[in-house]
Amino acid sequence: MPPDVLAGAARRAGIRRIRCLSGSGCTAFCAGLLRPCVYATAAVVTTLAPAELDAVLSHEAAHARRRDPLRRLIARAAADTMFYLPLARWWARRQAETAELRADQAAFGYAGRQAVASALLTTLETGAPVGAAAYGGVTDARIAQLLGDELPARRPAPALVILSVLGLIAAVWLAMCLGQSALNWPGLA
């Protein structure tokens, strides 16, 4: 794999930090919290056409610019901390899906819809894991966006709202009980 091909594509996409990984899988991703870096396997460069490579790298560059790995970590930590609110987990998933859709939009503007669609198809055909190519769960929305269709409404199920309200009530009740028992603790009064 000529490293100048990847370096040139990275420069065109506005990527400052890129690492090439060995491996046969056709995968690219963004990782790192404060200074995100784009990682691409050698197979990405040899498998994808130049326009597809530009689309993939511009997609990952958008994740790096927005610091999406850090945003995902914060959203996931909030959801895990507030485990008693099912809406928090739904919100974290929505944040990840929105990040993918925004990165696709950036790639549309840079490489065009055709290149993005072709790159997504090529990575799926090479056996790349669906989660890597489509960030599992948002595939339908990504396809609708590619086609220029109206994105489906993304609202939480009523059961999630009800369970979250019940979880919040239980958490407040528990906090009040603990606070009251702390006030009644011998030696604190």
C-alpha positions in Angstrom: 0.0 0.0 0.0 1.5 3.3 -1.0 1.5 5.5 2.1 1.4 8.6 0.0 -2.1 7.6 -1.3 -3.5 7.6 2.3 -1.5 10.7 3.2 -2.8 12.6 0.2 -6.4 11.6 0.8 -6.1 12.5 4.5 -4.7 15.9 3.5 -7.6 16.5 1.1 -10.1 15.5 3.8 -8.5 17.9 6.4 -7.2 15.2 8.7 -4.2 16.1 10.8 -3.8 12.9 12.6 -4.1 9.6 10.8 -2.7 6.1 11.5 -2.6 3.2 9.1 -3.3 -0.2 10.6 -2.3 -3.5 9.2 -5.1 -6.0 8.7 -7.3 -7.4 6.0 -10.5 -5.8 7.2 -11.8 -2.7 5.3 -12.3 -0.5 8.3 -11.8 3.2 9.2 -12.7 4.8 12.5 -12.1 7.8 14.7 -10.8 7.3 18.3 -9.3 9.5 21.0 -10.9 11.8 23.5 -9.0 15.1 23.5 -7.1 14.8 20.3 -9.0 12.3 18.1 -7.2 10.4 15.5 -8.5 8.7 12.4 -7.4 5.1 11.9 -7.7 3.2 8.6 -6.6 -0.3 7.7 -4.4 -0.8 4.7 -7.3 -2.6 3.1 -9.3 0.6 3.0 -6.7 2.2 0.7 -6.4 -0.8 -1.6 -10.1 -1.7 -1.7 -11.8 1.6 -2.1 -11.8 3.8 -5.2 -10.3 7.2 -4.7 -13.7 8.9 -4.4 -14.8 6.3 -1.9 -11.6 6.8 0.2 -12.3 10.5 0.2 -15.8 9.9 1.4 -14.7 7.6 4.2 -11.9 9.9 5.4 -14.1 13.0 5.2 -16.7 11.1 7.3 -14.1 10.2 9.9 -12.6 13.7 9.8 -16.0 15.1 10.7 -16.1 12.8 13.8 -12.6 14.1 14.8 -13.5 17.7 14.3 -16.6 17.4 16.5 -14.8 15.2 19.0 -17.5 12.6 18.7 -15.6 9.9 20.6 -15.6 12.2 23.7 -19.2 13.1 23.2 -20.1 9.4 23.0 -18.2 8.7 26.1 -20.0 11.4 28.0 -23.4 10.4 26.8 -22.7 6.7 27.6 -21.3 7.6 31.1 -24.4 9.7 31.7 -26.7 6.8 30.6 -24.8 4.3 32.7 -24.8 6.6 35.8 -28.5 7.3 35.4 -29.4 3.6 34.8 -32.7 4.1 36.5 -33.8 6.4 33.6 -34.3 4.4 30.4 -34.6 7.7 28.6 -30.9 8.4 29.3 -29.8 5.3 27.4 -32.2 6.2 24.5 -30.7 9.7 24.5 -27.1 8.3 24.4 -28.1 6.1 21.4 -29.7 9.1 19.7 -26.5 11.1 20.2 -24.4 8.4 18.5 -26.9 8.1 15.6 -27.0 11.9 15.1 -23.2 11.9 15.1 -23.2 9.3 12.2 -25.8 11.3 10.3 -23.8 14.5 10.7 -20.6 12.9 9.6 -22.4 11.5 6.5 -23.6 15.0 5.8 -20.1 16.4 5.9 -19.0 13.6 3.6 -21.8 14.4 1.2 -20.6 18.0 1.0 -17.0 16.9 0.4 -17.3 13.8 -1.8 -20.9 13.6 -2.8 -23.8 11.2 -2.0 -22.7 8.7 -4.7 -19.2 8.3 -3.2 -20.6 7.9 0.3 -23.2 5.3 -0.8 -20.6 3.5 -2.8 -18.1 3.5 0.1 -20.7 2.2 2.5 -21.7 -0.6 0.0 -18.1 -1.6 -0.7 -17.2 -1.8 3.0 -20.3 -3.9 3.7 -19.5 -6.2 0.7 -16.0 -6.8 2.0 -17.3 -8.3 5.1 -16.7 -5.3 7.4 -18.8 -5.6 10.5 -22.1 -3.8 10.1 -21.4 -1.8 13.3 -18.2 -0.5 11.8 -19.8 0.5 8.5 -23.1 1.7 9.7 -22.8 2.1 13.5 -25.5 -0.4 14.1 -29.1 0.8 14.5 -28.8 3.9 12.3 -28.6 2.1 9.0 -32.1 2.9 7.9 -31.7 6.6 8.7 -28.4 6.7 6.9 -30.0 5.1 3.8 -32.9 7.5 4.0 -30.5 10.5 4.2 -28.5 9.1 1.3 -31.6 8.9 -0.8 -32.7 12.4 0.2 -35.8 11.1 2.0 -37.3 12.6 5.0 -35.7 11.1 8.1 -38.1 9.1 10.3 -39.3 10.8 13.5 -37.1 9.7 16.3 -39.2 9.8 19.5 -38.9 7.6 22.6 -41.5 5.0 23.2 -44.2 6.0 25.7 -43.1 3.0 27.9 -39.6 4.6 28.2 -41.0 7.9 29.3 -43.2 6.2 31.9 -40.4 4.0 33.2 -38.1 7.0 33.4 -40.7 9.0 35.4 -41.1 6.0 37.8 -37.3 5.7 38.0 -36.9 9.4 38.8 -39.6 9.2 41.5 -37.9 6.1 43.0 -34.5 7.9 43.0 -35.9 11.0 44.6 -37.8 8.9 47.2 -34.6 7.0 48.0 -32.6 10.2 48.3 -35.2 11.6 50.7 -35.2 8.5 52.8 -31.4 8.4 53.0 -31.4 12.1 53.8 -33.9 11.7 56.6 -32.1 8.7 58.1 -28.9 10.7 58.0 -30.6 13.5 60.0 -31.8 11.0 62.6 -28.4 9.3 62.9 -27.3 9.4 66.5 -24.7 12.2 67.1 -25.7 14.2 64.0 -28.8 15.9 65.5 
